[in-house]
Amino acid sequence: MISLFCLSPEELASFAEQMRRILYIWLLVWLGVGFPRPALLVAATTAATNAAIPIPAKARIHAVSDPKATSAFIPDPGVVRKLVDRGLLALSGKTNTTAAWKVWVQPTDVVGFKVISAPGTLTGTRPAVVEALVESLIQSGHPAMRIVIWDRQARDLKTAGFQELAHRLGVRCVATTDVGWDGNQFYEADVLGKLVFGDLEFGKGDRFAVGRRSHVSKLLTQEVTRIIPVTPILTHHSGGIYGHLLSLAFGSVDNMYRFEIDPNRTEESVPELCALDDLMPKVAFGVTDALVGQVRGDDKARLHDTIALNELRFSSDLVALDVTSMADVAGARKAYPIEGEKPMRTELFFNAELLELGIANTNRIEVLRVP
């Protein structure tokens, strides 16, 4: 331990300034994310806080809905396309979709639509939503050859129908595990993970080797310049919601199974993974496929745990989109409770807010219903 008495006056002043900043950050967290606070603390700090701390910015979500968007949980492509166009106009503030796409995408961009394909077409990202988005982008003049539908595994993309969809639209369908991993771009953590076939460092040591690094896919480091996640409402055993953040993090790097074992690891690592230069900074906006949602059972298609919202949500804030999906799930669970069911974990999203990836506090999330 360093004694403060051994520090020079300049070093002591620097130490005091660092402590002041740390305490200030924790005060923001304490006051800003809606945690319970002692009444005395509130009374003593309210006036000073209102004067010193700027009003937090709000996250805006544009929600478009139509009760005819699905029938027996199957999307109607024509209705979905209209929802997509309405959402793009609302999010961009433009009067036509061609102008809307130019807000986020340049002609030279390679646009990657990130999907969740492993659960299949019933509970995963619905191809009808991705088809409407890709068609709209192509019709705006963007070259089809510069559009990619992507996820982690090729077999999942094929089973969910995305390979066939990509072939029909003239775009690419790519699995990050097939493209390979960039040895120069990685996330390193103390948590050790047993390397499996396909990981960059697999086979370079003994067969029981473990690794601390998760390398980013070459698809993101060398090709895709703009990412648009399209994510359904799904629960997740360690992350609460298998939404935009988990999907982006786990689909983009190798040696990632180590982060799913323990919820505490998930909540810490996922925001840090998303903060990598080739992930969240490349996101144009996100789309929550809220046509149908699963409120229990993770990616298992169980009709008794299904809600039909017939809605799409658009926002540049992926954290806010995930928190809104979690609120839907919590509301549905409350209506049909199960004795002993644990509350959904939210730490992941507040950690993401601390890293300035988005807004997790529902009091600062505004859902705008698009007419």
N, C-alpha and C positions, 0 to 999 in steps of 0.2 A: 504494500500500500504506500502511496506517495503522501508524504506529510505536506500540508498546505504551508507549514512554516518554512519549508525549504524552497519555496517558490519566490522568485523575484517579484517586485510590484507589477511589472508588465505581464508576467506569466499568471499571477494571481488574478489580474483584471481579465485576461483572456479566459481563464477557467470560470470566472464568475459569469462572463458573457455567454459561454457555452451552456452553463447550467440554466441561465435565464431563458435561453432559447428552448432547451429541452422542457422546462416547466411550462413554457408558453404553449408548446405543441400539445402537451398532455392536457392543458387547460382547454384547448380547442376541442380535443377529442371528448373530454369530460362534458363540455357544454354543448357540443355540436351534434352528436350522434344519437341523442335521445335516451342516454342511460339515466337511471334514477339518480338524483342528486339530493344531498341533505338540504333541508329548507334554509338553515342558517347560511350555508354557502351560497345558495341562490340569492338570498336577501342581501348578502354582503357584496356580491359581485355583479348583480344585474346591471346597475347603472354604469359601472365602469366598463363592463363588457360591451354594452350597447354602444358606448362611445369609442372603444378601442378596436373592436373586432368588426370588420366589414360584414354586411349581410351576405351569407353564403349564396352562391349561384344555384339555380335550380336546374335539374335535368328534365328535359322535355321528351315525352314519348307521344308519338302520333298513332292513334289506334283507329283502324278502319275495320268495319264489321258488316256482315250481311247474313241473316239467318239462313239464306239459301246457299251459303258457301260450301256446305257439306250436306250430304244425304246418307244416312246410315254410316256416318263417319268417313265417307268417301268424298273427296273434294270435287267440286264442279269447276273444271278448268276455265270456263268463260267467266264465271263470277270471280274466281281467284285473280284472273288477269285484271279485272276492273278494280279489285281491291289493291293490287300492286300499283297500278297507275295512280290511284287516289293517294296512296301512302307516299309515293315518290314526290308528288306535287306538294303535299302538305309538309313533308320534311324539308324540301328544298326551297319552298316559297315561290316556285316558278309556275308559269301558266301552261307549260307543256313538258312532256317527259324528255324530249331531246335536250332542252335547256336544263332540265333537272339533273340529268346524268353528267352534264358538263361541270356541275358544281363539285363533283367528287372525282371524276375520271377524265384523264387526258387521252388523246388518241394513241399515244405511245405506251400507255399503261397496260400491264398484264393483270387482268382482274380475276381474282380467285374466289369463287363462291364456296365457302367452307360449310359442309353439311354434316349431319350425324346420320350415318347410313347403317350402322350395326343393328339397330332395333328393327329395321325393315320399314316398309311403307306405311304401316298402321300407326306406329308410335314414334318413328324417326322423322327426320325432315321429309316433308312430302314433295315428291318430284314435281307436282303441279305448281307449287310455289316457286321452286327454282326455275322451272320452265318459263313461267311468266316473267320473272326477273331477267333471265337471259334473253328472251325474245325482245323485251323492252329495250335492253341495252344494245342489242344488235340493230334494232330498228332505229335507234338514235344515231347510228352510223359507226359504232365501234366494231372493229374487225373481229369476226368470230374466232379467228386463229389466236387472238389475244385474250381469250376467255377460257378459264379452267374451272371445272367442278372438282373439288378435292376432299379427301378424307384420309384416314390412316391406312386402311386395308382395301386392296383391290377387290377381294372377294365380297366384302360388304357393299361396296359401290355397285358391283354387278348384281348382287341379289336384290338390292333396293331399287334397281332399275335406272341408276344414274349413268351407267355406261351406254345403255341403249338410248337414253335421252340425249346424251352428249353427241352420239353418232348422228342422231336425227337432226340436231340443231347445228352440227358442224363445228362443235367446240371440243375441247379436250376433257378427258376424265382421268385424273391422276391420283395415285396413292402415294403418300409421303414415304412409306416404307420401300416402295419400288424405286423412287428417285434417289434415295440414299441421304446420308447425313453429312453436314459440313463440319469438317474437323476443326475449323477456325472459329466457329460460332457455337457457343455452348453455355449452359447454365450449370454451375457447380455448387453442390450442397454437401453438408457433412453426412447426410443420410445415404447409406450404402444401398445399392440395388444390385441384385444378381442379374448379370448380363444374360440376355437371351438371343437366339438367332435373329439376325437382322440389325441388332445394335452395332454401332460403328466399332466399338472396342471388343465385340464378341470374337473369341477365337484368337485374340492376340496374346493371351496368357494361358493359364491352365483352364480347364473346362468348368471349374467352380469359381471363376473370377467374378469380382464385383467391381462396380464403378461408381464414381462420385459425379460424373459429368452426364448431362443430357444434351446431346448435340441437336441443333436446329436442322430441319430438312433443307436440302439444297433447293427444293421447290420455292421456298420462301426467301432464302438468302441470294439466289441467283436468277429467279424468274419472276415470281409474283411481286408486283409493286403496290397493288391495292387489294385489300381483303374485305369481303362482305360475308360475315357469318349468317347463316340461315338456320335457326335452331328451334326445335319444338319445346314444349313444356314436358320435362321429364324429371323425376326425382333421382337422387343419387345417394348412395349409402354413406359416403364420407364428405360430400360437398354440399348436401342439401338439395341443390338443383343441378342437374346435368345440362347447364345452359351454355351461354356464349363463352364464359371464362374457362370452364372446364373443357369444353369442346376444343377451343382454340389452343389451350395449353397442351392437353394430352394428344392432340392430333398433329402437333408441330415438332415434337422432339422424340428422341429415342430414350431408352432407360427410364421410362416414365411410370412403370408399375409400382416402383418403390414409394410413390407419392399417394397411392390409393389405399395402402395398407392401414394407415392411421389417419383419422380425420384431422388431427393436429398438423400432420405433415401436409395434408391436402390444403388446409386453410392457409398455411404459410407459403407453400411452394407455388401454388397456382397463380396468385397475384404477381409473384416475382417472375415466373415464367412469362406471363402475359406482358410484363413490362419490358421484355427484351426488344431490341431495336427492330427485329424483323417480324414482330407480332403486333401488339397493340398500336404502335405508331403507324402501321400500314393500314389500319382499319378505316374504311370510308364511313360505314354505318352498319348497324346490325338490324336484322329482321327476325322477330320472334314469330314462329309459325304457331299461333295460338288457335288454329282451327279446331284442334282436338288436343287435350292434355291428359297426362297420366298423373294421378295424385298419390299413388302408392305403387310399390312393386318395381321401381326403376324402369328398365326398358321392356318389361313384360307387358304384353297386350292383354289387359284384363278389363272387360267391359264394365264390371261393377266398380272399377276405380278410374273410370274415364269421364271427362267432362268435355262437352262440345261447346266451345266459345265462339266458333265461326268468326275469328278475328285474326288480323295481322297487325303487328306493332313495329314501328320504325323509329329508330333513335340513333344518334351518334354516341350514346352512352350505354355501353354493354352492361355495366354494373347495374344501372337503373333497370334495364330490361330484365335482367336475371332476378332482381329483387321483386319486381312486379310479378313475374312468374311464380316466385315463391309465395307471394301474398295470395295468388289464385289458389295454389295448392293448400295453403294453410286454411283458407276460407272453406274450401271443399271438404277438408278433413274435419273441420269444426262442425259442419253440417251433418257429417256421418262419422262420428268419433269411434275410435277403437280403444278399449280400455288398456291403459298402460303404454300407449304410443308416446314416444318421446317427442318433444318440440323439435322443429327443424333448426339446424345449426345455421347461424348467420355470420360467424366470425370471418369467414372467407371474404365476404363482401365488404365488411368494415376494414379488413386489412387492405383490400383493393383501393378503398377510398383513401386510406393513409398514404398509399403510393400514388395518389392523384390519378387513378385510372378511371374514376367515375364517382357517382353519388350513390351511397348505400342507405342514407337516411330517408325513409319514406315521406317525411315532412318536407323534403326538398325535391321530391319527384312529382312532376305534373303530367298527368295523363290527359292528353287532348283528344276528344272524340271528334273524328273527322266526319263531316256531314256527307 
